[in-house]
Amino acid sequence: MYPAHISIDPLSSRHRIQTCTEHARSVAALAKDFLSPLELVATGEIAGLLHDLGKYTEEFRTYLDRASRGEKVVRGSVIHTFSGVRYMLEQFHSHDGSLPLGDLASELLAISIGSHHGLLDLWNEYHQGGFDHRLNHQPDYDKRAMEAFHAECASADEVRQLYTQAEREICRFYTQRIGSWKQSYEEVLFALSLLSRLITSAVVDADRTDTRCFMDNQPIPANTLPSWDQCAEQLNAYIGQFPDSTPIQRARSEFSASCAQAADLPPGLYRLDLPTGGGKTLTALRFAILHARRHRMRHVFYVAPLLSILEQNADVIRAAAGDSISVLEHHSNIVRDDMSDEELKQTELLQETWDAPIIITTFVQLLETMFSGKMASVRRFHCLCNSVIIVDEVQSLPPKMLSMFNCAVNFLSQCCGTTIVLCSATQPAFDNRYVQHRMLPSKRLISEELYARYAPLFRRTVIEDAGLCDMDELATSAVSMLDTSGNLLIVCNTKREAAELYQRLADMTPLPLYHLSAGMCMAHRKEVLTELTAALKAGTPLICVSTQVIEAGVDISFGAVIRLSAGLDSIVQSAGRCNRHGEHATPQPVQICHLKNERLGPLREIREAQHALDEMLAEYHRHPAQYHNDLSSDQAVRDYYSALYRHMPIGYSLHCGQ
């Protein structure tokens, strides 16, 4: 009997031992279950079965026994992770120099088994293979482990039969899923790397889940589908309470109803184009929950770029879902003073596993789950499969991540049964011809006809190009605008700009001034926002100087906005803080000011966005009619993104996310 884990009760000093065979069988069953929606059942089972094959030795038994007695042992002094890799390649790889799909299957499984404690750099900067080095490090040890594994856990015939099934599954996945859409050779390799990450994710999650349950003496949790029926009923009842008397309310109701009808569409890639104030969050959530119910999906993700958006919408999502289903928030501000130790422990566990029906998280966490080498991120990757992912304010994606994001979205939507909803008032042209690796075309959830019918209702601002100005001219212009607007928001590109402008205004006017910046802690920002909101409701003339932190996720409305030159998406977001609720009968001004001698330092992405905006503005001034005299028109947005992507550095590809 070879032990995999030993648990010692600190009070009674009683030992509990989990054998390698018990652990291997349990991990195999869990990994099989995790990958079953993708028809990779045997793939998950064999990877889980072989992942700890290297523990079937006297050396590891001694190592674990000494560690359990509290003796000092060198972590990693007994290397068990590559015995299963060696077994896989010796038994099932042809070694003839060709790469048939059978060899592809054995290589993907070998990498997943060898990576369950950490991803491997197959080649270092000197073109030396770390994989081969590990593979040939201890041949005698590996051979003894294989013999003991066959004697105690699984016969050679059982493993071979399981591999034959896994090989068929992986070949079918490659031909029917990865090969189902036109790709470059580079994109095919990228998709295969994500398949490797997917298998590794299932093994890592299964391994850690089984280990934790044994050490805590708890049963393995059942992997059941959420109760989407009850959740859908509560959501529909919640939405049904909203009034439907004004034109804007009726527009929101129709948008929501249209998305509810679209829930029967097959899993895939969709876009939700709605103007600011169109009820985007609840509309997307309604589609996601009804779609998850229709297609028996495991999770609904709501992803946003800013904590301010998450914190505002988390309460809305919880209220809409009711008590029928658990909602997990995963971001840096989730730890609250009112949490007990047990609640905090449970929250941290769920953040590791994403084992909740609805997950609210950041764009950063989504990108790390897709691409980061951290094992906590790899572990969660399989949770993205057979799920609905709402990506709010998707235009905030850093351009350097564009190719990698596009290819990951293609893989998830085409290969993994994942439905992805891209939400934005300024939808990026991810399939633009200037993008090196394009996203597959997405389908609209709101028809163009329905959108066009209500678009005039949401046209509450007029974006104007105010030309060049220096800081003094900007401050003077801001004070003069108060005569007609009553209050004003100025959005700057940097904290330094905002602080300098705030000080100049303080020297010029006795009116109340407010300052918001990413340099302030969250509690301070909330305090200022509370005071600012109260002053606006009271009709107090004021000026707020802010960085981009106010552009999204803040339900606040000003009479006019000045936005220092940036990307058109940022300008439209700033415009969403102007006349937000239609307080003024006529559209209010949003001015674009180009600051002379602006010092942006290392902020290359803002400079690139400014150049793309300038290119679009030049065309707009030559031919305003083709933009319907509207700088926020669909044509303006398309031309802005074309200019941005046309000048994007070549390095923004699958080779480089840096």
N, C-alpha and C positions, 0 to 999 in steps of 0.2 A: 504494500500500500504506500503510495507516494502522496504526501500532503501538498495542497496548493495554498491553503491559508490556515492559520492557527489563531483562534480567539481565546483570550484569557480573561475571565471575570476578575476585575480588580479586588472585589470583596472576598470571594470564595477561593480565588486562584484556580478555579476549575477550568480545564482545557476543553475546547471544542475544535475538532479537526474537520476541515473540508478536504476531501481527497481531490487529486487532480482529475480523476474521472468524473466525479460529481460536478466539479466546476466546468470541465470541458463540455459535458452533456448539457448543462444548464445554459452556458453561454451559446452553444450551438442552437438550442431551442429559441433563445431570445433573439439572436441575430437572424435566424430563419423567419421569425415573426415580424421583425422590423422590415425585412426586405420582401415579405410576401405580397404586398400590394403591387410590386414591380415585377412579379413573377421571377424572382431571384431566390427562391426558397432553398434549393440545394446549395447555392452559392453562399448564402449566409450561414448555413449549417456546417459546411465543410470548413469555412474560414474560422468559425467559432470553435469547431472541434479540434483544429490543429494549432490554435493560437498559442497555447501553453505547452506544446509537446515537449519543449526543452526542460520542463520541470520534472520529467520522469527520470531522475538520476539521483544517485546517492549524494552527489555534491550539493544539489539543491535541497535535498531533504536535510542535510547537516546545516546548511546555511540558514534555512527557515527555522530549524529547531533552536539554533544558537540565538537567532534574533528574537524568538518568542520568549527565551529565558532572560532577555535583557542584556545579553552579551554584545559587545561592540563588534559589528560586522561592517565590512565595506560594501556600501550599496553598489550593485552592479558587478561585484566580484565574481558572481556566477551568472553568466549570460545565457538566458533561456529563450530569447525572442527569435533567434534565427534558426533554431532546429527545425521548426515547422516550415520555414522558407526552404531550407535545404531539402527536406523531404518532398515538398511540392515540386521543386525543380528537378530533382533526381528521378522521381517517379513519373512525372507527367510532361516534362519538357523535352522536345526532340533533339536539341543541340545540333541540328543540321545546318544552322545558319539562316534558314528561312523563317518566315513569321506567319504561319497559317493561324487561323483563328483559334485552334487548339492551344498553340503556344501563347497566344494572347491571353487566353483564359488562365493558364497556369501562372503567367507573369503577373497578371492583375491580382490573383489570389495570393501569390507569394509576397508581393509588395504590401498588401493589406495585412497579412499575418505579421510581417516583419515590422510594421509601423504601429502596432497597437500600443506601444509605450512612447512613441514619438516618431514624427515624420523623418524620412531619411533624405539627405542630399546624395543623390546617386552619383553626382560628379562634383568635385570641388573645383576651385578656381584654377588648379593645375591639371585639370582633366584626369584626375585620379578617381577611380571608382571605389567609393566607400561601401557600396553594396557588395561587390565581390570580396572586399577585404573581410567584411563581417561573415559572408557566406562560407569562406574557407578558413575561418579563424580556429575552429575546434572540431575537426572531422570525427575524431574518436568519441568525443562527448556526444555529438549529434547522433552518431550511430547507435550508441547505447540507449539514448533517449528514445529513438525510433523503435528499437526492439522491445523496450519496456512498455511503450505506448500500445503496441500491437498486443502485447500479452495482457494488459490490464484494461484497455479502453476500447479499442476498435481494431478489428482484423484488417489485414491488407485488402481483402476482397470487399469489405464494407466501404472502406475509404475509396477504393477504385470505382465502385458503383456510384458512390456519392459524387465523385469528381466527374464521372461521365455525364451525370445529370446537370451538374454545375456548368460543365463545358457547353452543353446544349443551350442552357439558359443564357450564358454570356454571349454566345454566338448569335442567338436570337435577338438579344438586347441590342447587339451591335448592328445587325442587318435591318431589323424592323424599327428600331427607335433612333439610334444615332444616325443610321443611313437613310432616315425618312425625309430629310431635307437637304438641300444643296449646300455644301460647305467646301471650304478650301481644305487642303491636306493639313494645314496648321490647325484649323478649327476642329478637324476630326481628332487630332492628337489631344487637343485641349479637352474635348468631350470625354475621351478615354481617361484623361487624368481625373476628371470629375467622377467618372464611374469608379475609379480606384478609390477616390476619397469617399464615395458613397459606401462601398463595401467596408472600408476601414472604419467609417463612422458607426456602422451597425455593430462591428466587432468591439470597438472601444466602448460604446454605450452598454452593450450586453455584458462585457467583462466587468466594467465598473459597477453596473447595477447589481449583478450577481454577487460581487465581492462585498459591496456595501450591505446587501440584505443578509449575507451570511454573518458578517462581523457584527451587525446590529441585531442578529437573531430575529429577523423579520421575514415574512413571506414575500416572494417576488410579486410586485403589483400586477394586476391583470391589465392587459393592453386592450381595453374596450373602446368602442367608438363613443364619442360624446352624445349627450341627449339633445341633438339638434332640433328635434320636433318641439320640445317644450321651449327651447330658446327662441325658435322662430315665432312661436305663438306670443311670447312676451314681447319680442321686438316689434311685431306687427301691432300689438296693442299699444305699445309705447308711442310708435309713430302715429297711430290713429288718433292720439290725443291732441296733436298739433292743430291749431286753427287753419282754416282753408278759405279765408275771406278776402285777403288782399291779392293782387296779381302776383306778387313775389311768392306768397305762400302757396298759391295754386301752381306756380312754376315748380317750386320745390317738390310739391306733392306729385306732379307728373313725372319729374325726373326720377323720384323714388319708385313710383309704380312701374316705370319703364325698366329700371334695373331689376325689380322683383320679377318681372316677366322674363328677363334675360337669364334668370338663374338656371333654367333648364338647358341652356347652351352647354356643349361639351367642354370639358376642361381645356384650357388653352391660354392664350395671351390676349388681354383686353386692355382698353384704355377708357378712362372716365374723364372726359373733358367737361369741366363745369367752371363757370366764372366764380370769383370770390363771392360768398354769400349764397351760393346755390345749394347748400346743404350736402356738401360732398362727403363728409365723414359718415353720416347716417345712411346716405344713399349707397355708398360703397359697402358699408357693413351689412346692410340689408341684402344686397346681392350676395355677399360672401357667405353669410349664414344660410340663406336659402339654397345657394349653390352647394355648400358643404353637405347640407341635408340631402339634396337630390343625388349627389354622387358619393355619399358615404365617405367623406373625407375626415382626416384626423385632427387637423388644426386650422384655425383662422389666425393669420398674423396681421397686425396693423403696424406698419413701419413708417416712421417719420424722422426727418433729419434733426429736428431741434427738440430739446427737452420741454420748451415752452408749449410746443404743439402737443407733445405726448401728455403732459400734465393736464392741459385743458381738455383733450379728447378722451383721456382715460376715464374721467368721471362720466362723460357722456356714454361711453361704451359700456361701463358697468351698469349705469342706469337703464340702458336699452336692453342689455342681456338679462337683467334681473338676477334673481338668485338661482336660476335654473342651471347655471354653468359657471365654472371657475374661470377667472380672468387673472393672468399673470402679467405683471409689469416687470420688465427687465431693462433697467437703465441705472445710471449712477446715483440718482436721487431717490431710489426706492426705499432705502432704510429710513424708517420713521421712528420717532421717539416713543410712539404708543405701541410699538411692537414688543411682544414678549420674546424671551430667548427662544422658545419653541417655535413661535411664528417666524422669527428671523431665520432659524435653522431650516424650516420648511421652505421658506422663500428662496434661500440660497440653494437648496437642493433642486427646486423646480427651475431655477435659473440655469443650473448645470444641465438639466435634462430636457427642458422645454416640454415637460409632461403636463400640459394644460390645454384645454380646448381652445382658448383665445389667448394669444400672446401679444402684448403691446411692447414694442422695442424700438431701438434706434436704427438708423441707416448704418451706423458704424457696426453695430452688432450683426446686422444682416451681411454686410460685406466681409466681416471677419469670419462668420460662419461659412461663407462661400470660399474664402481664400486664405485665411490666416493659418500659419503653421502651428498655432497653439492647440494642444490636444482638447482643451475645453471647447474650442470652436469646431474642431473636426468632429467631436462627439455629437454635436447638435445637427450636423449637416443632413442626416437622413430624415430629420423631422420636417424639413422643407418639402419632402416628397408627399404626394397625395394630400396636399393642403392648399388653402387659398392664401395668397400673400397680397395684401393691399399695400402698395408703395405710395405714400402720400408725398406731395411736393417733390416728385421724382426729378424735377429739373435741377435739384440741388446736388445731383450726382457729380462728383469731381470729374472734369474731362479726362484726367489721366486714368480713370477707372473705366472709361467708356467701353473699350473693346472687351475687357474682361467681364464687365457686367452684362453686356449684350450676349456674349457666348454662354455665360452661366444661366441667364434667363432663357435662352434658346434650349439649353440642356434640360432645365427643370420643366419647362412647358411642353417640350416635345418628347422627353424620355421618362419623366418621373411623375406624370399624372398631376402636375402642379398647375393651378390656375393663378395667374399673376395679373393684377389690376394696377395699371399705371395711372396715377391721379395727378392732375396738374391743370392750372389755368393757362399755363404756357408750355404745352406738351412738347418736349424735345423731339427732334427728328432723328430717332435712333436708327432709322433705316435710310438716312441720307446717303447719297452717293459718295460723299467725301469721308464718310466713316470707314475706317479700314476694315473693321469686322462688324457687320451690321446685325441689328436685331431683326428677327423675322417680323413680318407685318402683323400689327395688332388690330383687333376688331373693336369698333366703337360700341360701348354699352348704351350711350345716348345717341340716337340718330341725328344726322346733320339737320334734318328738317325740324325735329323737336328743339334742338339747340338754337337754330336760327330763329324760330318762332319767339323764343323768350329772351334772346340775347339783348335786345334794346332795353329791357327792364333792368338789366344789370350794368348798363353803361352809365355809371354814376360819376365818372371822372373824364377829363380831357388831358391827355399827356402832351406836353409842349416841350420843344427844344429851346431852352433859354440861352444857349450859347456859353461863351467863356466868361469867367469871373474870377476875381481873387477873393481872399477870405474877407476883406473889408467890404467889398461890393456884395458878397453873399449875405453878410450880416445886415447891411443896409436894406437890401431887397427883402429880406425876411421880415424886418420890422414894418416896412411899407405894406406888405401883403396882409398884415393883420387888419388893416382898415376895412377890407372886404371879406376876409375869411373868418375873422373872429378868433381863430386859433390855428396853429401851424405845427406841422411835424417836419423836421429836417433829418434826413438819414445820411450818415457819412460812411465812408469806406473803412476808416481806421479809428481806433480809440483816441489816437493823438489828435486827429482832425476834430473829432467830436468835443474833446476837452478844450481845444483852442477856440473853436467857434462858440462854445458855451461861455467861455470867459469874455470874449468880445461882446457877445450879446448882453452879458451882465453889466458891462461898462456902458452900454448904449440905452438900455431900457429898464424901467422899474417894474415891468410886468413880470408875473411869475414865470420862472424858467425851470424846466425839468431836464434831467440828464439820465440816459440809460446806456449801459455799456456791458459788453461781455466781461469786462474787468471787475464788475461788481458781483458779489456773491448772490446766489439765488434768493436768499431771504431779503437782501437789500433791494434787489430788482422788484420783487413782489411788493415790498413796502412802497416803493416809488410808483409802481403801476396802480396800486390801490388809491394813493393820493391823487394821481393824475386822472384816473377814471372819474373820481368824485368831482374834481374841478371841471372836467369837461361836461359832465352831466349838469353841473350848476351853471354852465354857460360862462365861465370865467375866461377872459382873454388870456392866452398863454402861448408859450413856445416850448416844444420838446425837441431836444437835440439827442439823437440816438445813433448807435451803430446798427448793423443788420439784425440785431437781436429782436427788433420790433417788427420785422418784415412778415413774419408768419407766426400763427399760433397765438396771436394777441387780439382779442375781440375788442377793438378800440377804434374810435372814429374821429377824424379831424376835418376841419373846413378846407384845408389845403395842405399840400405836401411838396417839399423840395427834396429831390433825390440827387446826390452827387453821381456823376456818370459811372455806370457799372453795366452789367449785363441786362438785356431787356427783361429777362425773367425776374431779376431783382427789382427793376423799376415797376413792373406790373404788380409784384408783391407789395411794394411800398404803396402803390395806388390803392391796394386793398384796404389800407388804413384811412382812406379819404372818403368822406360821404358814404361810409360803409353801410349804413342802414337807410340811406335815402333821405337823410334829414333835410337836404336842400333839394328843391324841385328841379334845379338845373344842374348839369354836370359841373363838378368843381375842378380847379386846376391842379395838375401834378407837373411840376417843372423839373426838367433835367438840366442840371448845371454842371459845366465842365470846368473843374477847378484848375487854374493856372499853376504850373510848376508843382503839380501834386506829387508827393513823395510816397510811393507805395512800397518801397523797399523790396522785400522778397515775395510780395504778393503777386506772383506772375499771373495767376489765373484771373485776377481782377483786371490786370492790364490787357490780357488777351480778350476778355469780355468787352472792355471799353473799345478796343480796336474793331471788334465785330459790330458793336453798336454804331460806331462812327461810319462804318461802311454801309450799314443799312440806312442810317439817317441821310447819308449823301444821296442814296437812291430815292429815298422818300421825298426829299426836297426837290429832286428833279421831276418825279412823277407821283405826286401825292394821290392822284385819283386812283391809281392802281392799288393803293392801300386803303381806299375808301376814306381818305383823310383821317385815318385813325392809326396811331402808333401802337395800339395794342391789338390790331387786327390779326387774323390768322396769317395773312400774307406777310405782315411785318415779323411775326414770330418765326415763320419758316425761313425768311431771308436772313434773319439774325442768326439762326442756328446754322444755316448754310455757310455764312461768313465765318462763324466760330469754328466749325469743323474743317473748313477749307484750309485754314491756317494752323490747324492743330499740329503740334510737333510729331514727327514720325515715331518717336519713342513711345507714344501712347498706344501701345499694341499689346498683344498677348505676351510678348517677351518682357514687358516692363510696366508694372503698375506703380512705378516710383515717380 
